[in-house]
Every structure is written in C-alpha cells, then in structure tokens.
C-alpha cells in the first residue's frame, strides 16, 4: 500500500480522534460527577469510553472495510450533567448505564423497539436535547462575569479560531483552559496514572425511568440515527443492527467502570468518511482504524486530564464545556422549532427539560417528554394531520432497523 494511499486516511483518523475527544471530554467528566462519581470514578469512566469505542471501531472497520466511527454519547453526558442527583447514588447510575446498553442491544435484536424510538416526534426529541444543553451553554456567560481574567482568554481563543479554523475552535479553547490550570495549579504526579474503578451496579425505579430511558432516547435520536444519515450522505451503508449490538454490548461492559454510553458518531463521522480522508472511498476505512488507535492513546491521558479539570478554577472548564456545546444547541433549537405546528409542544418540552426539576425522584428530561407529548396530543386533537417533520431521518432509522 503506497504512502499516498494511506497518508490522507491516517491523518484524518487522528484528527477525528483528537477533535472528538477534546470537544467533549469535559462534558463527560461533568456528567459522571453530577450523578455521583468521585474524581477517580469519573476518570475511570473517561478511560473506559475511550477503550470501548476504540475496540468497537476496530471491529466494525476491519470487518466491513467502511469508515464507521464511534463516539461516547455527548448529549447523554450533557443529560447527566443536568441531573440533580440519582436515587441510590453512583451505583444506581451505573445500573442505569447497564440498562441503556441493554435497550440498545434490544433495538438491534427487535426492530419494533427501534420503531418506538422513531415514533417519538423528532421536534420533541430535539427540544428535550436543547433544554438539557441550555443550562450548560449559559456557563460561558456567567463564568465570564464571575472570573473574567481566567475565562476571557478561553472565550477569545474560541472566537478567533471559530473565524479562522472552526474545526479547532473548541480544542483550542480547551487547550488554553488546560494550559492555565497547568500554570497555576499543583497536582500530585502520583495521582496521574491511568486506573479503572469498579462499581457494582444497583437498580432503582427512579434511576431507570429518570436516567436510563432519557439516556437511551437521546443517544438513539441524537447520535445513532444522525450517524446513519451522515454515513449515507457519503455513500456508505452502516451495518445498523451490528453497530447497535457492538455499541450496546460495549456500553454494558463499560458501565461498571464508569462508561455511560457509546454510539455511532454523528458530527465527527464526517471527518473520517468525507473527502478529508482521501480521494479513494474504498480506503477511507483506514481513517476509522487510525481514529481507534488515537482514542487508545488518549485513554492513557484520561486520569491526568480529569485531575486538571478538578484542579481548575471554578468556571473555567465549565465555560469551555459550554462553548463546546453551543453548536449542538443551535442545531437542536433549529430542528425543534422548525415546524410551526409542533412549536408549542417543542417549546414546552424545552423549558421543562431546562428547568432541572425532579418529581418522584425522576429528572426533568423524562418529564419534558411527557409534557411535550401530552401538549402535542391535546393540541392536535381534532386538527387535520400535519405533514411529518424529519420524515427522511425517521425513515432512515426505520429502514435501517430492518437491515
């Protein structure tokens, strides 16, 4: 194999891994901590996610010779970050992660389960995601006011790179934030070695309903279904059932050491499957292999990065995480509110999700979907049926579930 034939895919895979990791690892750490993980358990979760998604990518790419890339569920991590505690603590959260993996495997085995997810109105699923992201995306604003000297360099770096090199805007902002932590914080070098922390899962009804179900829905609707659409746009047919089985099993296996969920990559998938990975489409699968190796290398830095996040001045890393999620928030808002006929129900879903309420020990994301579905049903009773929104995307999921 010539150097010319491999250089493009290899570099594209490294970029895919670096960008995918740096754009949201802070969100992952914040999410795991919010549902009860200690610093060591959150670092273990980050390491686990890197390894499980890397192994899944290697399996799928080498077996099918297509650039299938996997990722951790960034929307899922954002959902965790806005959860105000879990009944049963961290072990119950781990039990919810296991259940999420089981549901993903069931989706692979039973097409009707996928149909249930596809039946959730796209506008409401995106509105729930937007509501989950909104509080996190306010962090750069509040942090800039509270700690301008520490946060302003992060925001300015993001702004400049967003204009000059958009792909590197978030990684650049995170690099500046981490650099400031390294320059000012004292970290015990003995605590930087990668390590796994095992937690025996437990199960509670409130954690299953309030955490596992929303995590499953947001992972399927905001990652797996768009991931198929992105790959289809580049002419690749994703092995849907096998991909779900791989990611579901990976989620189950990784849950006891802190991994919340892995899934098909959506945004970063374009980096490995698109023209940046070389002109020869038949060799772009090498980019997925390169991305997997990159994640395995980055896994070794997980504990050190988690320690830096913990040592950071309050607000700095939260601001960087909020900047990382702004693009996703904008996309979710645009899709949630695109159809005038769905707008009231979507808006209600958004505000309930953003409220952070907890009723009967069940978090806001679940109640947001309930409120949106009830309002949508009430408003549509007696009205002529409206044309479905995002029919193409839902059709992609429904068709893929049968392949």
C-alpha positions in Angstrom: 0.0 0.0 0.0 1.6 3.3 -1.1 2.2 6.2 1.3 0.0 8.3 -0.9 -2.9 5.9 -0.4 -2.7 5.8 3.4 -1.4 9.3 4.5 -4.8 11.0 4.0 -6.9 8.4 5.9 -4.4 8.1 8.7 -4.2 11.8 9.3 -8.0 12.2 9.0 -8.4 9.5 11.6 -6.0 11.2 14.0 -7.9 14.4 13.6 -11.2 12.6 14.1 -9.9 11.2 17.4 -8.3 14.4 18.7 -11.3 16.6 17.8 -13.9 14.1 19.0 -12.1 13.7 22.3 -11.2 17.3 23.0 -14.5 18.7 22.1 -16.4 17.0 24.8 -14.3 15.1 27.4 -15.0 17.9 29.9 -18.8 17.3 29.4 -18.3 13.6 30.1 -16.4 14.3 33.3 -19.0 16.8 34.4 -21.9 14.4 33.7 -20.4 11.5 35.5 -19.6 13.7 38.5 -23.1 15.1 38.6 -24.6 11.6 39.0 -22.4 10.7 41.9 -19.0 9.6 40.5 -15.9 10.5 42.5 -12.9 12.0 40.7 -11.3 8.6 40.3 -14.6 7.0 39.1 -15.1 9.8 36.5 -11.6 9.4 35.2 -12.2 5.7 35.0 -15.3 6.3 33.0 -13.5 8.5 30.5 -10.8 5.9 30.1 -13.4 3.2 29.7 -15.3 5.1 27.0 -12.1 5.7 25.0 -11.3 2.0 25.1 -14.7 0.6 24.4 -15.4 2.9 21.4 -11.9 2.2 20.0 -12.4 -1.6 20.2 -15.9 -1.2 18.6 -14.4 0.9 15.8 -11.7 -1.6 15.1 -14.2 -4.4 14.9 -16.6 -2.7 12.5 -14.0 -1.0 10.3 -11.8 -4.1 9.9 -14.8 -6.4 9.4 -16.8 -4.2 6.9 -14.0 -2.1 5.4 -16.0 1.1 5.8 -15.1 4.2 7.9 -17.6 3.6 10.8 -16.6 5.7 13.7 -18.0 5.5 17.2 -18.1 8.1 20.0 -19.3 8.5 23.5 -22.8 10.0 23.9 -22.1 13.7 24.3 -25.8 14.5 24.5 -26.1 11.7 27.1 -23.2 13.2 29.1 -24.9 16.6 28.9 -28.1 15.0 30.2 -26.2 13.5 33.1 -24.6 16.9 33.8 -28.0 18.5 34.4 -29.3 15.7 36.6 -29.6 16.7 40.2 -28.6 13.5 41.9 -29.8 9.9 41.4 -31.8 7.9 44.0 -29.3 5.2 45.0 -26.3 7.3 44.1 -23.5 6.3 41.8 -24.2 2.5 41.9 -27.8 3.2 40.7 -26.4 5.5 37.9 -24.2 2.6 36.8 -27.2 0.4 36.8 -29.0 2.9 34.6 -26.0 2.8 32.2 -26.2 -1.0 32.0 -29.9 -0.7 31.3 -29.2 1.8 28.5 -26.8 -0.7 26.9 -29.5 -3.5 27.2 -32.0 -1.3 25.5 -29.6 -0.6 22.6 -28.9 -4.3 22.2 -32.7 -4.9 22.2 -33.0 -2.3 19.5 -30.6 -4.4 17.4 -32.5 -7.6 18.1 -36.1 -6.4 18.0 -36.9 -3.9 15.2 -40.1 -2.9 17.0 -38.0 -1.3 19.7 -36.4 0.9 17.1 -39.8 1.8 15.8 -40.8 3.1 19.2 -37.9 5.5 19.3 -38.6 6.6 15.7 -42.3 7.2 16.8 -41.2 10.0 19.2 -41.7 13.2 17.3 -38.4 14.5 16.1 -39.2 18.0 17.2 -39.8 16.9 20.8 -36.6 14.8 21.0 -34.5 17.7 19.7 -36.3 20.1 22.1 -35.5 17.8 25.0 -31.9 17.8 24.0 -31.9 21.7 23.6 -33.4 22.0 27.1 -30.7 19.7 28.6 -28.0 21.7 26.9 -29.2 25.2 27.6 -28.1 25.4 31.3 -24.6 24.1 30.3 -24.4 26.7 27.5 -25.1 29.5 29.9 -21.8 28.7 31.7 -19.5 30.8 29.5 -21.7 33.9 30.1 -21.9 33.5 33.9 -18.2 32.4 34.2 -17.0 35.4 32.2 -18.7 37.8 34.6 -17.6 35.9 37.7 -14.0 35.3 36.7 -13.1 37.4 33.7 -9.3 37.1 34.0 -9.5 33.3 33.8 -12.3 32.9 31.4 -11.7 35.7 28.9 -8.6 34.0 27.3 -10.7 30.8 26.7 -13.6 32.7 25.1 -11.3 34.9 23.0 -9.4 31.8 21.7 -12.7 30.2 20.8 -13.8 33.3 18.9 -10.6 33.8 16.9 -10.4 30.1 15.9 -14.1 30.0 15.1 -13.4 32.6 12.5 -10.1 31.3 11.2 -10.2 27.5 11.8 -13.7 26.4 13.0 -12.8 22.8 13.4 -10.2 23.7 16.0 -12.1 26.4 17.9 -13.3 24.1 20.8 -10.0 22.1 21.0 -8.1 25.4 21.1 -10.3 26.9 23.8 -9.8 23.7 25.9 -6.1 23.8 25.3 -5.9 27.3 26.7 -8.1 26.4 29.7 -5.9 23.4 30.5 -2.7 25.4 30.0 -3.9 27.9 32.5 -4.6 25.1 35.0 -1.2 23.6 34.5 0.4 27.0 35.1 -1.4 27.7 38.3 -2.5 24.5 40.0 -0.5 22.0 42.0 -1.3 18.4 41.0 0.2 15.3 42.7 2.0 13.4 40.0 1.3 10.1 41.8 -2.4 10.6 41.1 -2.0 10.8 37.3 -1.5 7.1 36.4 -4.5 5.6 34.4 -6.6 3.3 36.6 -10.0 1.7 36.5 -12.5 1.9 39.3 -15.1 -0.9 39.5 -18.6 -0.2 40.8 -21.2 -3.0 41.3 -24.4 -1.7 39.7 -27.7 -1.4 41.6 -31.1 -0.6 40.2 -33.9 1.7 41.3 -37.1 2.5 39.5 -36.5 6.3 39.5 -33.0 5.8 38.0 -34.4 3.5 35.3 -37.2 5.9 34.4 -35.5 9.2 35.0 -32.0 8.4 33.7 -31.8 5.2 31.7 -34.8 5.9 29.4 -33.8 9.5 28.6 -30.2 8.5 28.1 -31.3 5.8 25.6 -33.7 8.1 23.8 -31.2 11.0 23.5 -28.4 8.6 22.4 -30.6 7.0 19.7 -32.2 10.2 18.4 -29.2 12.5 18.6 -26.3 10.1 17.8 -27.2 6.8 16.2 -29.9 7.9 13.8 -27.9 11.0 12.6 -24.8 8.8 12.4 -26.5 6.6 9.9 -27.6 9.7 7.9 -24.1 11.2 7.8 -22.6 7.9 6.6 -25.4 7.6 4.0 -24.6 11.0 2.7 -21.1 9.9 1.9 -22.3 6.7 0.2 -21.7 4.2 3.0 -24.3 1.8 4.3 -23.9 1.3 8.0 -24.5 -2.2 9.3 -27.2 -0.9 11.6 -28.0 -4.0 13.7 -24.4 -5.0 14.2 -23.4 -1.4 15.1 -26.1 -1.3 17.7 -25.1 -4.7 19.1 -21.5 -3.6 19.3 -22.2 -0.3 21.0 -24.8 -1.8 23.3 -22.5 -4.6 24.4 -19.7 -2.0 24.8 -22.0 0.1 26.9 -22.9 -2.8 29.1 -19.3 -4.0 29.5 -18.1 -0.4 30.2 -20.8 0.6 32.7 -19.3 -0.9 35.9 -16.1 1.1 35.3 -18.0 4.3 34.6 -18.8 4.4 30.9 -22.2 5.9 30.4 -22.9 5.0 26.7 -21.1 4.7 23.3 -22.8 5.0 19.9 -22.3 5.8 16.3 -20.5 9.1 15.8 -22.5 11.8 14.1 -20.6 15.1 13.6 -17.1 13.6 13.8 -18.2 10.8 11.4 -17.8 13.2 8.5 -14.1 13.7 9.3 -13.3 10.1 8.7 -15.9 9.3 6.0 -15.6 12.5 3.9 -13.1 13.8 1.3 -10.6 14.8 4.0 -9.9 11.1 4.4 -8.6 10.8 0.9 -10.0 10.6 -2.7 -10.3 6.8 -2.6 -13.5 5.9 -0.8 -12.5 2.3 -0.7 -9.6 3.1 1.6 -11.3 5.5 4.0 -11.9 2.7 6.5 -8.2 3.2 7.4 -9.3 6.5 9.0 -11.6 4.7 11.4 -8.7 2.4 12.4 -6.5 5.4 12.9 -9.2 7.1 15.0 -9.5 4.0 17.1 -5.7 3.9 17.8 -5.8 7.6 18.6 -8.5 7.0 21.2 -6.5 4.2 22.8 -3.5 6.6 23.1 -5.7 9.3 24.6 -7.1 6.8 27.1 -3.8 6.9 28.8 -4.2 10.6 29.4 -7.6 10.3 30.9 -6.7 10.4 34.6 -4.3 13.3 34.1 -7.0 15.3 32.2 -9.5 14.5 34.9 -7.1 15.8 37.6 -6.6 19.0 35.6 -10.4 19.5 35.4 -10.7 19.1 39.1 -7.9 21.5 39.8 -9.2 24.2 37.6 -10.6 27.5 38.9 -14.3 27.2 39.2 -16.0 28.3 36.0 -13.1 27.9 33.6 -13.7 24.3 32.4 -17.5 24.8 32.6 -17.1 27.7 30.2 -15.0 25.6 27.8 -17.7 22.8 28.0 -20.5 25.3 27.3 -18.6 26.6 24.3 -18.2 23.1 23.0 -21.9 22.5 23.1 -23.1 25.8 21.5 -23.2 24.3 18.0 -25.2 21.3 19.2 -27.6 23.6 21.0 -28.1 25.7 17.9 -28.8 22.7 15.7 -31.2 21.2 18.3 -33.1 24.5 18.6 -33.4 24.9 14.8 -34.8 21.4 14.3 -37.1 21.5 17.4 -38.8 24.8 16.3 -38.7 24.4 12.6 -42.3 23.2 12.2 -44.9 25.8 13.3 -47.4 23.1 14.0 -45.1 21.5 16.6 -43.7 24.7 18.0 -45.8 25.0 21.2 -45.2 21.4 22.3 -41.5 21.6 21.4 -41.2 24.9 23.5 -42.9 23.2 26.4 -40.5 20.3 26.2 -37.6 22.6 26.1 -38.5 24.7 29.1 -39.4 21.6 31.3 -36.0 20.0 30.3 -34.2 23.2 31.1 -35.9 23.6 34.4 -34.0 20.9 36.2 -37.0 19.7 38.2 -37.2 16.4 39.8 -40.6 14.8 40.6 -40.9 11.4 42.4 -37.1 11.2 42.1 -37.3 11.3 38.3 -35.4 14.0 36.5 -36.5 16.8 34.1 -35.7 15.1 30.8 -38.3 12.4 31.3 -41.0 14.9 32.4 -40.1 17.1 29.5 -41.0 14.3 27.0 -44.2 13.6 29.0 -45.2 17.3 28.9 -44.4 17.7 25.3 -46.3 14.5 24.2 -49.3 15.5 26.3 -49.5 19.0 25.0 -48.9 17.8 21.4 -51.7 15.3 21.7 -54.1 17.9 23.2 -53.3 20.5 20.6 -53.7 18.0 17.7 -56.9 16.5 18.8 -59.5 17.3 16.1 -57.0 19.0 13.9 -56.1 17.7 10.4 -53.0 15.6 10.4 -49.9 17.6 9.7 -47.1 16.5 7.4 -44.4 14.7 9.5 -41.2 16.6 10.3 -37.8 15.0 9.6 -39.6 12.1 7.8 -36.4 11.3 5.9 -34.4 10.9 9.1 -37.1 8.7 10.8 -37.4 6.7 7.6 -33.7 6.1 7.6 -33.9 4.7 11.2 -37.0 2.6 10.4 -35.4 1.1 7.2 -32.0 0.6 8.9 -33.7 -1.3 11.8 -34.8 -4.0 9.3 -31.4 -4.4 7.6 
